[in-house]
Every structure is written in C-alpha cells, then in structure tokens.
C-alpha cells in the first residue's frame, strides 16, 4: 500500500493498483470517492494501533 502525506496529494499508486476482480475489496473508479475511501481506511488503521511505550518514553 502506498503511503501519502496528509496534504492534498492524490494516492495515484494505490489508485492504479486496485484489485479488479477481488470480491472482498471494492473497485472505486471515481477519484474523489477513492481518496475519501482511502483516507477512511488510513484513519481506521491508525485508530486500531495500540500505543507502544517503547517508542515515546517521554509522552
């Protein structure tokens, strides 16, 4: 999965590498809908992470 920063850049590589015949993932052809869907998926992945005390000991 391609990483993109939080600015308004389009995730072109992720858009072009969508699985076409995979029934578990939706094929989104509209670019704005793809950006919205990918941002929601990124937020879900970030919220599902558990915080690690080893990485930020002073936080």
C-alpha positions as CSV (number, residue, x, y, z in Angstrom):
1,X,0.0,0.0,0.0
2,X,1.3,3.4,-0.9
3,X,1.9,6.0,1.7
4,X,0.9,9.6,1.2
5,X,1.2,12.5,3.5
6,X,-1.7,14.3,5.0
7,X,-1.7,17.1,2.4
8,X,-4.0,17.1,-0.6
9,X,-1.8,14.8,-2.8
10,X,-3.7,12.1,-4.7
11,X,-2.6,8.5,-3.9
12,X,-2.0,7.6,-7.5
13,X,-0.1,4.4,-7.0
14,X,-2.8,3.0,-4.7
15,X,-5.5,4.0,-7.2
16,X,-3.8,2.3,-10.1
17,X,-3.0,-0.9,-8.1
18,X,-6.6,-1.6,-7.0
19,X,-7.5,-5.3,-7.3
20,X,-10.1,-5.6,-10.1
21,X,-11.6,-9.0,-9.6
22,X,-11.3,-9.3,-5.8
23,X,-14.8,-9.6,-4.2
24,X,-13.5,-8.6,-0.8
25,X,-12.4,-5.1,-1.8
26,X,-14.5,-2.6,-3.7
27,X,-13.3,-1.2,-7.0
28,X,-13.6,2.5,-6.9
29,X,-13.3,4.3,-10.2
30,X,-14.2,7.8,-9.2
31,X,-11.0,9.5,-8.0
32,X,-12.7,11.7,-5.3
33,X,-14.5,8.7,-3.9
34,X,-11.2,6.7,-3.9
35,X,-9.5,9.5,-1.9
36,X,-12.3,9.6,0.6
37,X,-12.3,5.8,1.0
38,X,-8.5,5.6,1.3
39,X,-8.5,8.3,4.0
40,X,-11.1,6.5,6.0
41,X,-9.1,3.3,5.7
42,X,-6.0,5.1,6.8
43,X,-7.8,6.6,9.8
44,X,-9.2,3.1,10.7
45,X,-5.7,1.7,10.6
46,X,-4.3,4.5,12.8
47,X,-7.0,4.1,15.4
48,X,-6.6,0.4,15.6
49,X,-2.9,0.7,16.5
50,X,-2.1,0.2,20.1
51,X,0.3,2.7,21.7
52,X,3.7,1.5,22.5
53,X,5.5,2.9,25.5
54,X,8.9,1.9,24.0
55,X,8.7,4.3,21.1
56,X,7.8,7.5,23.0
57,X,9.0,7.1,26.6
58,X,8.5,10.9,27.4
59,X,5.0,11.2,26.2
